[in-house]
Amino acid sequence: MSLRIQPHELKFRDRTVEPKKQSSCSLQLTNRLDRNIAFKVKTTNPKKYSVRPNAGIVPPGASFDVTVTMQAQKDVPTDMQSKDKFLIQWIAAPIGMTSQEITSEMFGKEAGNAVEEFKLRVIYVLTNIPSPVREGSEEGVSPRVSALENGSNSAFESKDKALEVWTTITKLTNEKI
């Protein structure tokens, strides 16, 4: 590939801890050609994500950073799965072209352009979850809660199970208090 893209998946913190906050991650695009590359980033869910910049020029041998921000969500995704995807398209750019001159038509294959592309999927990453057991409590913390606090879900068969256990622990703790 003439454009190196890192990482190959967009990983966002899960929304179980702070569902009403934005979450961002970065992409690095590195030009492996000896000429400019014009790129464009598209998503299947433009209302949920903002991409800055969503188009640009990467000089020969240079790297370019793109920030993808997931907007604050009202609800926690119960299945911890995302069907959202991103598409990065690029072409060799004419000498002297600027970012302002990039158009969507340049990336249309039907126009006979040599468009390359790469698809990225969105991953939600289970992050540290605060313990529902209050400090100074006489009760110990279970190994499952400790695993959650350490960002590990190895004690669970799936992230769905981790979310289910967390919900149950929180509910029981709130009833006890």
GROMACS elastic network, one bead per residue, 0.5 to 0.9 nm:
[ bonds ]
;  ai    aj funct       b0    kb
    1     4     6  0.66113   500
    1    32     6  0.78734   500
    1   116     6  0.82591   500
    2    30     6  0.84084   500
    2    31     6  0.62956   500
    2    32     6  0.50287   500
    2    33     6  0.58719   500
    2    37     6  0.86537   500
    2   116     6  0.85518   500
    3    29     6  0.63972   500
    3    30     6  0.55230   500
    3    32     6  0.57697   500
    3    33     6  0.77815   500
    3    37     6  0.80289   500
    3    90     6  0.79506   500
    3   116     6  0.88398   500
    4    28     6  0.78907   500
    4    29     6  0.56606   500
    4    31     6  0.65569   500
    4    32     6  0.71116   500
    4    63     6  0.89213   500
    5     8     6  0.65947   500
    5    27     6  0.69250   500
    5    28     6  0.58116   500
    5    30     6  0.65947   500
    5    88     6  0.89608   500
    5   118     6  0.83217   500
    6     9     6  0.80858   500
    6    26     6  0.85421   500
    6    27     6  0.56973   500
    6    28     6  0.52069   500
    6    29     6  0.67115   500
    6    30     6  0.84731   500
    7    10     6  0.69347   500
    7    11     6  0.88910   500
    7    26     6  0.82291   500
    7    27     6  0.62734   500
    7    28     6  0.73239   500
    7   120     6  0.87300   500
    8    27     6  0.86743   500
    8   118     6  0.88963   500
    8   119     6  0.82619   500
    8   120     6  0.59643   500
    8   121     6  0.78787   500
    9   119     6  0.87947   500
    9   120     6  0.52773   500
    9   121     6  0.53531   500
    9   122     6  0.60621   500
    9   123     6  0.68194   500
   10    25     6  0.68208   500
   10    26     6  0.79903   500
   10    27     6  0.80102   500
   10    68     6  0.83342   500
   10    85     6  0.88077   500
   10    86     6  0.86604   500
   10   120     6  0.67078   500
   10   121     6  0.62149   500
   10   123     6  0.59981   500
   10   124     6  0.84713   500
   11    24     6  0.87070   500
   11    25     6  0.68921   500
   11   121     6  0.86129   500
   11   122     6  0.60061   500
   11   124     6  0.57531   500
   11   125     6  0.62795   500
   12    15     6  0.86648   500
   12    23     6  0.63152   500
   12    24     6  0.67998   500
   12    25     6  0.67862   500
   12    69     6  0.89050   500
   12    70     6  0.78066   500
   12   122     6  0.74289   500
   12   123     6  0.62205   500
   12   125     6  0.58983   500
   12   126     6  0.89062   500
   13    16     6  0.87230   500
   13    17     6  0.88923   500
   13    23     6  0.67551   500
   13    24     6  0.86005   500
   13   123     6  0.85121   500
   13   124     6  0.56642   500
   13   126     6  0.64007   500
   13   127     6  0.62842   500
   14    17     6  0.72542   500
   14    18     6  0.82141   500
   14    19     6  0.79729   500
   14    23     6  0.89391   500
   14    76     6  0.81392   500
   14    77     6  0.82609   500
   14    80     6  0.72572   500
   14   123     6  0.87847   500
   14   124     6  0.50710   500
   14   125     6  0.53354   500
   14   126     6  0.54119   500
   14   127     6  0.65814   500
   15    18     6  0.54848   500
   15    20     6  0.77945   500
   15    21     6  0.81878   500
   15    23     6  0.89246   500
   15    72     6  0.89032   500
   15    73     6  0.78147   500
   15    75     6  0.80581   500
   15    76     6  0.54350   500
   15    77     6  0.71399   500
   15    80     6  0.86628   500
   15   124     6  0.82325   500
   15   126     6  0.86102   500
   16    19     6  0.59425   500
   16    75     6  0.89931   500
   16    76     6  0.58592   500
   16    77     6  0.80247   500
   16    78     6  0.88516   500
   16   126     6  0.83201   500
   16   127     6  0.85862   500
   16   129     6  0.79555   500
   16   163     6  0.81081   500
   17    76     6  0.89625   500
   17   127     6  0.80342   500
   17   128     6  0.80077   500
   17   129     6  0.63479   500
   17   130     6  0.80649   500
   18    21     6  0.58512   500
   18    22     6  0.88217   500
   18    72     6  0.89757   500
   18    76     6  0.88700   500
   19    22     6  0.82350   500
   19    72     6  0.66353   500
   19    73     6  0.57684   500
   19    74     6  0.65661   500
   19    75     6  0.65208   500
   19    76     6  0.59278   500
   20    71     6  0.85079   500
   20    73     6  0.54502   500
   20    74     6  0.61465   500
   20    75     6  0.81046   500
   21    70     6  0.88558   500
   21    71     6  0.73327   500
   21    73     6  0.72598   500
   22    69     6  0.67019   500
   22    70     6  0.56697   500
   22    73     6  0.78119   500
   23    68     6  0.84835   500
   23    69     6  0.56613   500
   23    70     6  0.52353   500
   23    71     6  0.68899   500
   23    72     6  0.74996   500
   24    67     6  0.67650   500
   24    68     6  0.55625   500
   24    70     6  0.60783   500
   24    71     6  0.86719   500
   25    66     6  0.85820   500
   25    67     6  0.59018   500
   25    68     6  0.54817   500
   25    69     6  0.65513   500
   25    70     6  0.86125   500
   26    65     6  0.66554   500
   26    66     6  0.56516   500
   26    68     6  0.60904   500
   26    69     6  0.86696   500
   27    64     6  0.82318   500
   27    65     6  0.57089   500
   27    66     6  0.50614   500
   27    67     6  0.63134   500
   27    68     6  0.76182   500
   28    63     6  0.64676   500
   28    64     6  0.56630   500
   28    66     6  0.63324   500
   28    67     6  0.88694   500
   29    58     6  0.76924   500
   29    62     6  0.83398   500
   29    63     6  0.54115   500
   29    64     6  0.50900   500
   29    65     6  0.63456   500
   29    66     6  0.77358   500
   30    58     6  0.73177   500
   30    59     6  0.87929   500
   30    60     6  0.85001   500
   30    61     6  0.67761   500
   30    62     6  0.57418   500
   30    64     6  0.63622   500
   30    65     6  0.88628   500
   31    34     6  0.81087   500
   31    35     6  0.83359   500
   31    36     6  0.76277   500
   31    37     6  0.67813   500
   31    58     6  0.61141   500
   31    59     6  0.66637   500
   31    60     6  0.55385   500
   31    61     6  0.51195   500
   31    62     6  0.56777   500
   31    63     6  0.63764   500
   31    64     6  0.84218   500
   32    35     6  0.86329   500
   32    60     6  0.65964   500
   32    61     6  0.55403   500
   32    62     6  0.80145   500
   33    36     6  0.73327   500
   33    37     6  0.78579   500
   33    59     6  0.85846   500
   33    60     6  0.55650   500
   33    61     6  0.66544   500
   33    92     6  0.84589   500
   34    59     6  0.82135   500
   34    61     6  0.69462   500
   35    58     6  0.87899   500
   35    59     6  0.66151   500
   35    60     6  0.50053   500
   35    61     6  0.84905   500
   35    92     6  0.69208   500
   35    93     6  0.73501   500
   35    94     6  0.83358   500
   35    95     6  0.76862   500
   36    57     6  0.64979   500
   36    58     6  0.57083   500
   36    60     6  0.54493   500
   36    61     6  0.89655   500
   36    91     6  0.86674   500
   36    92     6  0.60008   500
   36    93     6  0.52320   500
   36    94     6  0.72105   500
   36    95     6  0.70494   500
   36    96     6  0.87089   500
   36    97     6  0.83976   500
   37    56     6  0.82889   500
   37    57     6  0.55835   500
   37    58     6  0.51839   500
   37    59     6  0.65652   500
   37    60     6  0.75949   500
   37    90     6  0.64933   500
   37    91     6  0.56579   500
   37    94     6  0.84466   500
   38    55     6  0.73636   500
   38    56     6  0.57094   500
   38    58     6  0.64607   500
   38    59     6  0.89302   500
   38    89     6  0.84101   500
   38    90     6  0.54741   500
   38    91     6  0.54859   500
   38    92     6  0.62491   500
   38    93     6  0.52911   500
   38    94     6  0.87536   500
   38    97     6  0.84970   500
   38    98     6  0.87451   500
   38    99     6  0.76707   500
   38   102     6  0.72364   500
   39    54     6  0.80897   500
   39    55     6  0.53556   500
   39    56     6  0.55274   500
   39    57     6  0.64075   500
   39    58     6  0.77856   500
   39    88     6  0.69163   500
   39    89     6  0.55440   500
   39    91     6  0.66372   500
   39    92     6  0.88928   500
   39    93     6  0.89128   500
   39   102     6  0.82844   500
   39   107     6  0.85667   500
   40    53     6  0.87311   500
   40    54     6  0.56757   500
   40    56     6  0.68227   500
   40    87     6  0.81954   500
   40    88     6  0.58177   500
   40    89     6  0.53230   500
   40    90     6  0.63927   500
   40   102     6  0.83910   500
   40   103     6  0.88947   500
   40   104     6  0.80124   500
   40   107     6  0.79822   500
   41    51     6  0.74058   500
   41    53     6  0.84014   500
   41    54     6  0.50476   500
   41    55     6  0.62514   500
   41    86     6  0.69062   500
   41    87     6  0.57350   500
   41    89     6  0.64644   500
   41    90     6  0.88834   500
   42    45     6  0.87982   500
   42    46     6  0.79197   500
   42    51     6  0.83817   500
   42    54     6  0.74037   500
   42    85     6  0.85353   500
   42    86     6  0.55771   500
   42    87     6  0.50777   500
   42    88     6  0.64197   500
   42    89     6  0.81521   500
   43    46     6  0.57523   500
   43    49     6  0.77746   500
   43    51     6  0.88369   500
   43    84     6  0.73384   500
   43    85     6  0.57847   500
   43    87     6  0.61751   500
   43    88     6  0.88307   500
   44    83     6  0.86630   500
   44    84     6  0.58262   500
   44    85     6  0.56369   500
   44    86     6  0.65087   500
   44    87     6  0.84143   500
   45    48     6  0.56113   500
   45    49     6  0.66322   500
   45    84     6  0.63216   500
   45    85     6  0.77147   500
   45    86     6  0.86268   500
   46    49     6  0.53306   500
   46    50     6  0.67731   500
   46    51     6  0.87787   500
   47    50     6  0.76353   500
   47    71     6  0.81233   500
   48    69     6  0.83887   500
   48    70     6  0.58360   500
   48    71     6  0.54812   500
   48    72     6  0.81907   500
   48    73     6  0.81503   500
   49    68     6  0.66678   500
   49    69     6  0.54351   500
   49    71     6  0.57950   500
   50    53     6  0.88594   500
   50    54     6  0.83128   500
   50    67     6  0.81575   500
   50    68     6  0.58056   500
   50    69     6  0.52205   500
   50    70     6  0.66629   500
   50    71     6  0.74188   500
   51    54     6  0.51171   500
   51    55     6  0.88581   500
   51    66     6  0.70139   500
   51    67     6  0.58242   500
   51    69     6  0.64689   500
   52    55     6  0.80072   500
   52    65     6  0.89263   500
   52    66     6  0.57912   500
   52    67     6  0.53209   500
   52    68     6  0.65756   500
   52    69     6  0.83555   500
   53    56     6  0.68803   500
   53    65     6  0.85609   500
   53    66     6  0.59864   500
   53    67     6  0.72120   500
   53    68     6  0.88174   500
   54    66     6  0.74836   500
   54    67     6  0.87782   500
   54    68     6  0.89813   500
   55    99     6  0.68621   500
   55   100     6  0.88270   500
   55   102     6  0.72428   500
   55   103     6  0.89424   500
   56    64     6  0.86518   500
   56    98     6  0.77156   500
   56   100     6  0.79968   500
   56   102     6  0.73302   500
   57    64     6  0.83272   500
   57    93     6  0.77364   500
   57    97     6  0.79275   500
   57    98     6  0.67497   500
   57    99     6  0.56859   500
   57   102     6  0.86026   500
   58    61     6  0.82362   500
   58    62     6  0.63229   500
   58    63     6  0.66623   500
   58    64     6  0.61665   500
   59    62     6  0.54145   500
   59    63     6  0.77940   500
   59    64     6  0.86814   500
   60    63     6  0.86682   500
   70    73     6  0.82496   500
   73    76     6  0.72212   500
   73    77     6  0.89969   500
   75    78     6  0.85099   500
   76    79     6  0.88668   500
   76    80     6  0.82946   500
   77    80     6  0.54124   500
   77    81     6  0.72817   500
   77    82     6  0.84078   500
   78    81     6  0.81130   500
   78   160     6  0.74927   500
   78   163     6  0.76861   500
   78   164     6  0.89385   500
   79    82     6  0.84310   500
   79   159     6  0.79260   500
   79   160     6  0.58508   500
   79   163     6  0.84728   500
   80   123     6  0.84817   500
   80   124     6  0.62605   500
   80   125     6  0.83439   500
   80   126     6  0.84369   500
   80   159     6  0.67761   500
   80   160     6  0.67034   500
   80   163     6  0.84002   500
   81   122     6  0.85109   500
   81   123     6  0.70690   500
   81   124     6  0.66825   500
   82    85     6  0.83600   500
   82   121     6  0.81106   500
   82   122     6  0.60380   500
   82   123     6  0.64202   500
   82   124     6  0.71545   500
   83   121     6  0.75696   500
   83   122     6  0.71684   500
   83   123     6  0.89174   500
   84   120     6  0.89099   500
   84   121     6  0.64133   500
   84   122     6  0.57823   500
   84   123     6  0.88064   500
   85   119     6  0.69231   500
   85   120     6  0.56734   500
   85   122     6  0.59157   500
   86   118     6  0.83088   500
   86   119     6  0.56891   500
   86   120     6  0.50251   500
   86   121     6  0.63304   500
   86   122     6  0.78552   500
   87   117     6  0.67374   500
   87   118     6  0.57723   500
   87   120     6  0.63145   500
   87   121     6  0.88942   500
   88   116     6  0.83053   500
   88   117     6  0.54202   500
   88   118     6  0.52676   500
   88   119     6  0.64161   500
   88   120     6  0.79681   500
   89   107     6  0.68206   500
   89   115     6  0.65203   500
   89   116     6  0.56502   500
   89   118     6  0.66582   500
   89   119     6  0.88737   500
   90    93     6  0.86587   500
   90   107     6  0.71339   500
   90   114     6  0.86140   500
   90   115     6  0.57650   500
   90   116     6  0.54020   500
   90   117     6  0.63375   500
   90   118     6  0.89971   500
   91   106     6  0.80261   500
   91   107     6  0.73749   500
   91   113     6  0.77712   500
   91   114     6  0.63783   500
   91   115     6  0.52407   500
   91   116     6  0.64248   500
   91   117     6  0.89779   500
   92   114     6  0.81134   500
   92   115     6  0.84483   500
   93    96     6  0.83412   500
   93    97     6  0.65941   500
   94    97     6  0.56839   500
   97   100     6  0.83233   500
   97   101     6  0.65179   500
   97   102     6  0.80097   500
   98   101     6  0.54434   500
   98   102     6  0.71937   500
   99   102     6  0.55514   500
  100   103     6  0.83045   500
  102   105     6  0.85578   500
  102   106     6  0.71278   500
  103   106     6  0.56030   500
  103   107     6  0.77127   500
  104   107     6  0.56633   500
  104   108     6  0.71029   500
  105   108     6  0.52327   500
  105   109     6  0.87896   500
  105   111     6  0.78884   500
  106   109     6  0.83344   500
  106   111     6  0.80055   500
  106   113     6  0.70154   500
  106   115     6  0.84085   500
  107   110     6  0.89310   500
  107   111     6  0.83877   500
  107   113     6  0.68383   500
  107   114     6  0.82947   500
  107   115     6  0.59907   500
  107   116     6  0.87334   500
  108   111     6  0.57040   500
  108   112     6  0.75457   500
  108   113     6  0.65929   500
  108   114     6  0.89488   500
  108   115     6  0.74760   500
  109   112     6  0.53633   500
  109   113     6  0.53007   500
  109   114     6  0.69729   500
  109   115     6  0.63455   500
  110   113     6  0.73004   500
  112   115     6  0.85998   500
  126   129     6  0.84403   500
  126   148     6  0.84680   500
  126   151     6  0.65076   500
  126   152     6  0.78948   500
  126   153     6  0.78292   500
  126   159     6  0.73992   500
  126   162     6  0.89514   500
  127   148     6  0.78131   500
  127   149     6  0.79564   500
  127   150     6  0.81242   500
  127   151     6  0.50202   500
  127   152     6  0.80618   500
  128   148     6  0.62315   500
  128   150     6  0.60332   500
  128   152     6  0.82679   500
  129   132     6  0.88134   500
  129   145     6  0.84305   500
  129   148     6  0.59694   500
  129   149     6  0.51891   500
  129   150     6  0.81723   500
  129   151     6  0.74613   500
  129   166     6  0.84885   500
  130   133     6  0.87664   500
  130   145     6  0.87024   500
  130   148     6  0.82131   500
  130   149     6  0.61815   500
  131   134     6  0.74591   500
  131   141     6  0.79772   500
  131   145     6  0.65756   500
  131   146     6  0.79287   500
  131   148     6  0.83548   500
  131   149     6  0.67711   500
  131   170     6  0.87725   500
  132   145     6  0.83788   500
  132   166     6  0.87044   500
  132   169     6  0.69738   500
  132   170     6  0.58184   500
  132   173     6  0.63401   500
  132   174     6  0.83518   500
  133   136     6  0.87037   500
  133   137     6  0.67128   500
  133   139     6  0.76262   500
  133   140     6  0.80626   500
  133   141     6  0.70079   500
  133   169     6  0.89959   500
  133   170     6  0.87585   500
  133   173     6  0.69523   500
  134   137     6  0.55533   500
  135   138     6  0.87657   500
  136   139     6  0.85728   500
  137   140     6  0.75805   500
  141   144     6  0.81364   500
  141   145     6  0.63314   500
  141   146     6  0.66689   500
  142   145     6  0.53548   500
  142   146     6  0.63525   500
  142   147     6  0.87106   500
  143   147     6  0.60783   500
  143   148     6  0.86385   500
  143   155     6  0.83230   500
  144   147     6  0.50616   500
  144   148     6  0.63555   500
  144   149     6  0.86933   500
  144   153     6  0.85165   500
  144   155     6  0.64382   500
  144   156     6  0.83040   500
  144   162     6  0.86899   500
  144   165     6  0.83878   500
  145   148     6  0.50265   500
  145   149     6  0.61524   500
  145   150     6  0.86629   500
  145   165     6  0.88004   500
  145   166     6  0.78221   500
  145   169     6  0.84940   500
  146   150     6  0.62111   500
  146   151     6  0.87320   500
  146   152     6  0.85862   500
  147   150     6  0.52362   500
  147   151     6  0.64993   500
  147   152     6  0.51456   500
  147   153     6  0.62028   500
  147   154     6  0.73305   500
  147   155     6  0.67378   500
  148   151     6  0.51956   500
  148   152     6  0.56045   500
  148   153     6  0.62116   500
  148   154     6  0.89963   500
  148   155     6  0.86387   500
  148   162     6  0.77188   500
  148   166     6  0.83202   500
  149   152     6  0.74135   500
  150   153     6  0.85972   500
  152   155     6  0.76295   500
  152   156     6  0.89321   500
  153   156     6  0.53990   500
  153   157     6  0.79419   500
  153   158     6  0.74336   500
  153   159     6  0.69160   500
  153   162     6  0.67477   500
  154   157     6  0.73277   500
  154   158     6  0.84380   500
  155   158     6  0.88575   500
  155   162     6  0.83590   500
  156   159     6  0.70472   500
  156   160     6  0.86359   500
  156   161     6  0.61425   500
  156   162     6  0.59811   500
  157   160     6  0.82549   500
  157   161     6  0.65651   500
  157   162     6  0.80799   500
  158   161     6  0.52833   500
  158   162     6  0.65355   500
  158   163     6  0.88643   500
  159   163     6  0.61874   500
  159   164     6  0.85197   500
  160   163     6  0.52009   500
  160   164     6  0.61841   500
  160   165     6  0.86564   500
  161   165     6  0.60774   500
  161   166     6  0.84875   500
  162   165     6  0.51477   500
  162   166     6  0.60772   500
  162   167     6  0.85804   500
  163   166     6  0.50335   500
  163   167     6  0.61046   500
  163   168     6  0.86014   500
  164   167     6  0.51819   500
  164   168     6  0.62560   500
  164   169     6  0.86796   500
  165   168     6  0.51096   500
  165   169     6  0.61081   500
  165   170     6  0.85734   500
  166   169     6  0.51236   500
  166   170     6  0.61147   500
  166   171     6  0.85369   500
  167   170     6  0.52201   500
  167   171     6  0.61225   500
  167   172     6  0.86561   500
  168   171     6  0.50903   500
  168   172     6  0.61332   500
  168   173     6  0.84755   500
  169   172     6  0.52140   500
  169   173     6  0.59891   500
  169   174     6  0.85174   500
  170   173     6  0.50871   500
  170   174     6  0.60790   500
  170   175     6  0.85958   500
  171   174     6  0.52461   500
  171   175     6  0.62904   500
  171   176     6  0.87618   500
  172   175     6  0.51033   500
  172   176     6  0.62332   500
  172   177     6  0.87703   500
  173   176     6  0.50979   500
  173   177     6  0.62764   500
  174   177     6  0.52283   500
